[in-house]
């Protein structure tokens, strides 16, 4: 992952214990794991005041409640994007679409989208709980793109 050195070092305990290949294995639902590692990461000075990174880390470990609480504090397209992902993951697809529309001006979406979160919401809804490898890979790629963007937008 392309992260600034201080953020990479802060996140290393979590990413070493729970590499991307073992994270976010379900498209919907919440079974939080490694929450103690996220708390440790968020106590690192490099992570202080970085609510946008916290929202993403809580999603990474499937703690949808804490991700929701954190993303609600972010009044910008980044917060809306994390909020939309969280609602997709909790199975509230209409609410997810609402937040994705509010995130439409985010640089990762606007102007020839690098990401198309609305299509992913539709695909996950159509999957009806079938956690296909393709959709899991898309979910992880979306998370990684947004997390990297947040980490590098200091």
C-alpha positions in Angstrom: 0.0 0.0 0.0 1.2 3.5 -0.8 1.1 5.3 2.5 3.3 8.0 4.0 6.0 6.5 6.2 4.5 7.6 9.6 1.1 6.3 8.8 2.5 3.1 7.4 4.4 2.6 10.6 1.4 3.3 12.7 -0.8 0.9 10.8 1.8 -1.9 10.6 0.7 -3.8 13.6 -2.8 -4.1 12.2 -1.8 -4.8 8.6 0.8 -7.4 9.8 -1.8 -9.2 11.9 -4.7 -8.8 9.4 -3.3 -8.5 5.9 -5.7 -7.3 3.2 -6.2 -10.9 1.9 -7.8 -11.8 5.3 -9.8 -8.5 5.8 -13.3 -7.6 4.8 -14.1 -11.2 3.7 -17.9 -10.6 3.7 -19.8 -8.1 1.6 -22.4 -7.5 4.3 -22.5 -8.0 8.0 -20.4 -7.1 11.0 -18.2 -9.5 12.9 -15.5 -7.1 14.4 -12.0 -8.5 14.8 -8.7 -6.9 15.8 -10.5 -3.9 17.3 -7.7 -3.7 20.0 -5.2 -3.2 17.2 -7.2 -0.4 15.6 -7.3 1.3 19.0 -3.5 0.9 19.3 -3.1 2.3 15.7 -5.3 5.3 16.4 -3.3 6.2 19.6 -0.2 6.7 17.4 0.6 10.4 17.0 0.6 10.1 13.2 -3.1 9.2 13.4 -4.2 11.9 15.7 -6.9 14.1 14.2 -7.3 11.7 11.2 -11.0 10.7 11.6 -11.1 9.9 7.9 -8.4 7.2 8.5 -10.2 6.0 11.6 -13.5 5.5 9.7 -11.6 3.3 7.2 -9.8 1.3 9.8 -13.0 0.5 11.6 -14.4 -0.8 8.3 -11.2 -2.8 7.7 -11.9 -4.8 10.9 -15.7 -5.0 10.3 -16.6 -2.7 13.2 -19.4 -1.0 11.3 -20.8 0.7 14.4 -17.6 2.6 15.1 -17.0 3.3 11.4 -20.5 4.8 11.2 -20.0 6.9 14.3 -16.7 8.2 12.9 -17.8 8.8 9.3 -20.8 10.9 10.6 -18.3 13.4 12.1 -16.9 14.1 8.6 -19.0 16.7 6.8 -17.3 16.3 3.4 -17.4 14.0 0.4 -14.7 11.8 2.1 -17.0 11.2 5.1 -19.9 10.6 2.7 -17.9 8.0 0.8 -16.9 6.1 4.0 -20.5 6.5 5.2 -21.8 5.0 2.0 -19.4 2.1 2.1 -20.5 1.4 5.7 -24.2 1.3 4.8 -23.4 -1.0 1.8 -21.7 -3.3 4.3 -24.6 -3.2 6.7 -27.0 -4.1 3.9 -28.8 -0.7 3.8 -28.4 -0.3 0.1 -30.8 2.7 -0.4 -29.0 4.6 2.4 -25.7 3.6 0.8 -26.8 5.1 -2.5 -27.8 8.3 -0.8 -24.4 8.7 0.8 -22.6 7.8 -2.5 -24.6 10.5 -4.2 -23.3 12.9 -1.5 -19.8 11.6 -2.2 -20.1 12.2 -6.0 -17.7 15.2 -5.9 -14.9 13.2 -4.3 -11.7 13.1 -6.4 -11.8 9.3 -6.6 -15.3 9.4 -8.1 -15.8 12.7 -10.0 -14.6 13.4 -13.5 -14.3 10.0 -15.2 -14.6 7.8 -12.1 -11.6 5.9 -10.9 -14.1 4.2 -8.7 -17.8 3.6 -9.3 -19.2 3.0 -5.8 -22.8 3.2 -7.0 -22.3 0.2 -9.3 -20.6 -1.7 -6.5 -23.7 -1.0 -4.3 -25.9 -2.4 -7.0 -23.7 -5.5 -7.5 -23.6 -6.3 -3.8 -27.3 -5.9 -3.5 -27.9 -8.2 -6.5 -25.5 -10.8 -5.0 -28.0 -11.4 -2.2 -25.3 -12.5 0.3 -23.1 -14.4 -2.1 -19.6 -13.3 -1.2 -18.0 -13.8 -4.6 -14.3 -13.4 -5.0 -14.8 -10.7 -7.6 -17.0 -8.6 -5.4 -14.7 -9.0 -2.4 -11.8 -8.0 -4.5 -13.7 -4.9 -5.7 -14.6 -4.1 -2.1 -11.0 -4.3 -1.0 -9.7 -2.3 -4.0 -12.3 0.5 -3.2 -11.2 0.5 0.5 -7.5 0.6 -0.4 -8.0 3.4 -2.9 -9.9 5.6 -0.5 -7.6 4.8 2.5 -4.5 5.6 0.4 -6.1 8.8 -0.8 -7.0 9.9 2.7 -3.5 9.0 4.0 -1.8 11.0 1.3 -4.2 14.0 1.5 -2.6 15.7 4.5 
